Amino acid sequence: MGPVTIIETELLDKIFASVANLDSKVTELYSELKESKKQFLSVAEACEYLGKASTWVYQNKAKIGFSKIGNDILFKRSDLDDYIEQSYYKRA
């Protein structure tokens, strides 16, 4: 059997804490990625995505495109992206 290395408890605790922190961060990033792949967005999510107030989103929902299920209004993320692209203005 080869030599045995002894790690101090304090160092081992720091390593465990770092691993736990990394695990937490990976879980958080995965959750954010999963959320960003969400196809349909609520009005509140559309507002956040566009950086607009809900009144603006409601007023422009027909221009953007939307689905209404019961009382819920949903926007396709791709429709929001298309609306932004169509509204893009670039000075020559």
Short mmCIF file of the C-alpha atoms (twelve columns), coordinates in Angstrom:
data_MODEL
# 
_entry.id   MODEL 
# 
loop_
_atom_site.group_PDB 
_atom_site.id 
_atom_site.type_symbol 
_atom_site.label_atom_id 
_atom_site.label_alt_id 
_atom_site.label_comp_id 
_atom_site.label_asym_id 
_atom_site.label_seq_id 
_atom_site.Cartn_x 
_atom_site.Cartn_y 
_atom_site.Cartn_z 
_atom_site.pdbx_PDB_model_num 
ATOM 1  C CA . MET A 1  0.000   0.000  0.000   1 
ATOM 2  C CA . GLY A 2  1.271   3.492  -0.877  1 
ATOM 3  C CA . PRO A 3  1.562   6.546  1.313   1 
ATOM 4  C CA . VAL A 4  -1.611  7.949  2.867   1 
ATOM 5  C CA . THR A 5  -2.290  11.674 2.760   1 
ATOM 6  C CA . ILE A 6  -4.191  13.142 5.655   1 
ATOM 7  C CA . ILE A 7  -6.369  16.157 4.936   1 
ATOM 8  C CA . GLU A 8  -7.207  18.505 7.757   1 
ATOM 9  C CA . THR A 9  -10.860 18.648 8.728   1 
ATOM 10 C CA . GLU A 10 -11.013 22.387 8.033   1 
ATOM 11 C CA . LEU A 11 -9.746  21.919 4.474   1 
ATOM 12 C CA . LEU A 12 -12.099 19.009 3.907   1 
ATOM 13 C CA . ASP A 13 -15.028 21.132 5.133   1 
ATOM 14 C CA . LYS A 14 -14.055 23.876 2.674   1 
ATOM 15 C CA . ILE A 15 -13.936 21.352 -0.163  1 
ATOM 16 C CA . PHE A 16 -17.379 20.002 0.767   1 
ATOM 17 C CA . ALA A 17 -18.765 23.545 0.981   1 
ATOM 18 C CA . SER A 18 -17.342 24.364 -2.450  1 
ATOM 19 C CA . VAL A 19 -18.866 21.238 -3.959  1 
ATOM 20 C CA . ALA A 20 -22.234 22.037 -2.362  1 
ATOM 21 C CA . ASN A 21 -22.013 25.586 -3.708  1 
ATOM 22 C CA . LEU A 22 -21.237 24.289 -7.197  1 
ATOM 23 C CA . ASP A 23 -24.138 21.852 -6.994  1 
ATOM 24 C CA . SER A 24 -26.463 24.673 -5.993  1 
ATOM 25 C CA . LYS A 25 -25.230 26.891 -8.828  1 
ATOM 26 C CA . VAL A 26 -25.610 24.118 -11.424 1 
ATOM 27 C CA . THR A 27 -29.159 23.468 -10.219 1 
ATOM 28 C CA . GLU A 28 -29.957 27.185 -10.445 1 
ATOM 29 C CA . LEU A 29 -28.496 27.502 -13.948 1 
ATOM 30 C CA . TYR A 30 -30.358 24.403 -15.111 1 
ATOM 31 C CA . SER A 31 -33.599 25.855 -13.792 1 
ATOM 32 C CA . GLU A 32 -32.942 29.146 -15.611 1 
ATOM 33 C CA . LEU A 33 -32.134 27.308 -18.834 1 
ATOM 34 C CA . LYS A 34 -35.268 25.212 -18.548 1 
ATOM 35 C CA . GLU A 35 -37.335 28.360 -17.964 1 
ATOM 36 C CA . SER A 36 -35.749 30.107 -20.952 1 
ATOM 37 C CA . LYS A 37 -36.820 27.228 -23.199 1 
ATOM 38 C CA . LYS A 38 -40.460 27.644 -22.152 1 
ATOM 39 C CA . GLN A 39 -42.517 28.020 -25.342 1 
ATOM 40 C CA . PHE A 40 -45.514 29.956 -24.002 1 
ATOM 41 C CA . LEU A 41 -45.304 32.943 -21.681 1 
ATOM 42 C CA . SER A 42 -47.924 34.551 -19.478 1 
ATOM 43 C CA . VAL A 43 -48.625 38.273 -19.699 1 
ATOM 44 C CA . ALA A 44 -46.328 38.909 -16.729 1 
ATOM 45 C CA . GLU A 45 -43.549 36.849 -18.314 1 
ATOM 46 C CA . ALA A 46 -44.062 38.594 -21.664 1 
ATOM 47 C CA . CYS A 47 -43.801 41.959 -19.901 1 
ATOM 48 C CA . GLU A 48 -40.533 40.933 -18.319 1 
ATOM 49 C CA . TYR A 49 -39.240 39.472 -21.587 1 
ATOM 50 C CA . LEU A 50 -40.067 42.629 -23.553 1 
ATOM 51 C CA . GLY A 51 -39.317 45.087 -20.779 1 
ATOM 52 C CA . LYS A 52 -42.782 46.601 -21.153 1 
ATOM 53 C CA . ALA A 53 -45.693 47.305 -18.826 1 
ATOM 54 C CA . SER A 54 -48.734 45.051 -18.863 1 
ATOM 55 C CA . THR A 55 -50.898 47.826 -20.332 1 
ATOM 56 C CA . TRP A 56 -48.576 48.003 -23.340 1 
ATOM 57 C CA . VAL A 57 -48.628 44.221 -23.761 1 
ATOM 58 C CA . TYR A 58 -52.434 44.100 -23.577 1 
ATOM 59 C CA . GLN A 59 -52.746 46.967 -26.070 1 
ATOM 60 C CA . ASN A 60 -50.378 45.278 -28.537 1 
ATOM 61 C CA . LYS A 61 -51.351 41.636 -28.070 1 
ATOM 62 C CA . ALA A 62 -53.107 41.441 -31.453 1 
ATOM 63 C CA . LYS A 63 -49.989 42.763 -33.213 1 
ATOM 64 C CA . ILE A 64 -47.820 40.241 -31.390 1 
ATOM 65 C CA . GLY A 65 -50.152 37.252 -31.574 1 
ATOM 66 C CA . PHE A 66 -51.581 35.435 -28.585 1 
ATOM 67 C CA . SER A 67 -53.669 32.528 -27.373 1 
ATOM 68 C CA . LYS A 68 -56.497 32.818 -24.918 1 
ATOM 69 C CA . ILE A 69 -57.311 29.822 -22.779 1 
ATOM 70 C CA . GLY A 70 -60.133 30.654 -20.410 1 
ATOM 71 C CA . ASN A 71 -59.100 33.950 -18.858 1 
ATOM 72 C CA . ASP A 72 -55.402 33.360 -19.476 1 
ATOM 73 C CA . ILE A 73 -53.562 35.094 -22.288 1 
ATOM 74 C CA . LEU A 74 -50.416 33.360 -23.491 1 
ATOM 75 C CA . PHE A 75 -47.749 34.483 -25.919 1 
ATOM 76 C CA . LYS A 76 -45.424 32.300 -27.931 1 
ATOM 77 C CA . ARG A 77 -41.841 33.240 -27.227 1 
ATOM 78 C CA . SER A 78 -41.186 32.983 -30.976 1 
ATOM 79 C CA . ASP A 79 -43.990 35.506 -31.666 1 
ATOM 80 C CA . LEU A 80 -42.418 37.932 -29.213 1 
ATOM 81 C CA . ASP A 81 -39.059 37.464 -30.930 1 
ATOM 82 C CA . ASP A 82 -40.674 37.986 -34.349 1 
ATOM 83 C CA . TYR A 83 -42.368 41.162 -33.134 1 
ATOM 84 C CA . ILE A 84 -39.052 42.512 -31.896 1 
ATOM 85 C CA . GLU A 85 -37.359 41.627 -35.194 1 
ATOM 86 C CA . GLN A 86 -40.127 43.260 -37.257 1 
ATOM 87 C CA . SER A 87 -39.885 46.383 -35.126 1 
ATOM 88 C CA . TYR A 88 -36.117 46.574 -35.488 1 
ATOM 89 C CA . TYR A 89 -34.887 49.808 -37.005 1 
ATOM 90 C CA . LYS A 90 -31.346 50.299 -38.146 1 
ATOM 91 C CA . ARG A 91 -30.168 53.663 -39.303 1 
ATOM 92 C CA . ALA A 92 -28.270 53.520 -42.589 1 
# 
